[in-house]
Amino acid sequence: MLGADDPLPIRPRRILVAGVSGSGKTTLAARIADAVGSPHTEIDALFHGPDWTPRPEFLDDVAALIAQPVWVTEWQYASARALLAARADTLLWLDLPFRVTLWRVVRRTVRRSRRREVLWNGNVEPPLHSMLTDRDHIIRWAIRTRRKYPALVARAAAAHPGLVVVRLRSQREIDAWLAATSS
């Protein structure tokens, strides 16, 4: 596993961005795509159908995405992780402190909920009070799943020895990695 300052053994062409909710996966994926001239596909847009239902075409869409020679996406959804990791050449693990990711997911969720921002396929964040009753509310999800990534990343690295894994532990490391990769 590489750190932010370690040189990459390859020029990334098929990039996954992993991390807990609120770590900045989608933001970084879009920044990488802009910096290296690669398309970014937001995996949430492939997964979520109307009324937050999973789209039946999800795995077919993921297969079409990873068949491309270059791409950037987020490493999410258990049903797609193995497919994505098998085809990726680089996995960036955003391993930020929990206080940072929790603050970000709360801030984002409150903003989206208050503004009634339309997300994927017409979906909007549920009312904030649903956090108290919905076990899978994004904020509760972020808290409950925050410790799963070390094992997930280790399994992906073991299963795919050619996959370059870069662990980024702060926004400063993320920005430095992106600057070095884009130059």
ZADRENKE-195736 format. One record per residue (C-alpha): residue in one letter; x, y, z. Coordinates in steps of 0.001 Angstrom, whole numbers, plus 500000, padded with zeros to 6 digits. Each point is the difference from the previous one (the first is absolute). Example, Ala and Ser with C-alpha at 12.3 -4.5 7.8 and 13.67 -1.06 7.14 Angstrom:
BEGIN
A512300495500507800/S501370503440499340/
This chain:
BEGIN
M500000500000500000/L501348503383499011/G499765503322501813/A499371503459498632/D503684500688499293/D500878496662498436/P500549500003496237/L497465498031498009/P501356497011498090/I497549500688497141/R498060502896498530/P496452499380501284/R497373499391497313/R497227498156501876/I499621501599503393/L497813499148502970/V499484502347502926/A499094498251503260/G498983501303503390/V497179500413502457/S497044502275499348/G501187503582500277/S503636499261499161/G499782501860496693/K499980497098497536/T497823501630497364/T501662503385500307/L503458498472499604/A498905497720497159/A498711503026498078/R503212501935500728/I502134497087498791/A497951499650496824/D500461503704499250/A503710499905500784/V500860496961497887/G497388500402497268/S498126496832500864/P496238499508500221/H498435499849503472/T496889497916500556/E498271500601503310/I499136496501501145/D497070501234502124/A498333501146496774/L500304496480498616/F498697498362503180/H497046502127501140/G496730499863498105/P496868502005500807/D498950499927503664/W503491498834500982/T499441496533498525/P502992498186498524/R499968500059496206/P499784496496498498/E502527501047497318/F502607500979502605/L502462497126499515/D499615500131496209/D500804503717500131/V503028499315502221/A501194497346497521/A499673502490497133/L501880502635501995/I502944497771500886/A500285498712496431/Q501219503482499024/P503771500598499810/V499942502982502400/W497601500976502768/V499632501307503527/T497243498975502407/E499276499408503662/W500566496562501551/Q496592499350501519/Y497268497375500125/A500880496475501052/S498511498556496820/A502411502019497833/R503198500243502043/A501583496783498677/L499231500905496374/L501433503468500450/A503151498853501817/A500681497271497430/R500208502560497195/A501497503010501830/D503705500730500007/T499898502488502899/L497950500195503192/L500197503173502060/W498896499396503578/L498852503185501711/D500672499071503624/L499160503294501661/P499335500438503729/F496440499142501012/R499375503489501392/V500714501416496532/T497817497564498075/L497129500229502484/W500018503796499832/R500038499876496193/V497149497494499677/V497860501902502521/R500656503339498291/R499295498563496539/T496849498202501114/V498583503061501768/R500730502174496943/R498436497538497576/S496972499435502206/R499297503681500647/R500450500980496354/R498119496927498763/E502869499404497576/V499094497528497309/L502565497231499917/W499905496896497814/N496890499151498017/G497847502558501800/N500912498949503535/V500349502478502842/E501350499551503508/P497272498968502441/P498959502407502758/L502683500403502648/H497813498502502734/S500078496672498134/M503506499549501394/L498310499028503263/T497868497259498464/D501817498762496890/R502889497649500807/D501400500566496500/H499826503808500079/I503274501186498461/I501275501521503253/R499292496820501965/W501457497961497136/A503196502067500148/I500339499356503720/R499176496294499793/T502310499176497063/R502991502197500824/R502237497105501034/K499464497694497021/Y502482501473497522/P503301498663501388/A498788496421499471/L498380500750496624/V503125501681498662/A502272497249501333/R497849497316498325/A500000501878496689/A503777500433500127/A500500496309500769/A497585498876497280/H501504502323497376/P503798500191500440/G500344502367497031/L497632502536501561/V501912503046501234/V498486501059503329/V500706503507501286/R498904500917503528/L499295503698500486/R499420501106503612/S499323503740499756/Q498746502648497618/R503583501233499719/E501125496530498827/I497093499810497551/D500867503391498510/A503718499136499796/W499281496660498306/L497720501649497474/A502526502752499247/A502782497446499474/T497811497791497806/S498735502847497827/S503444501334499180/
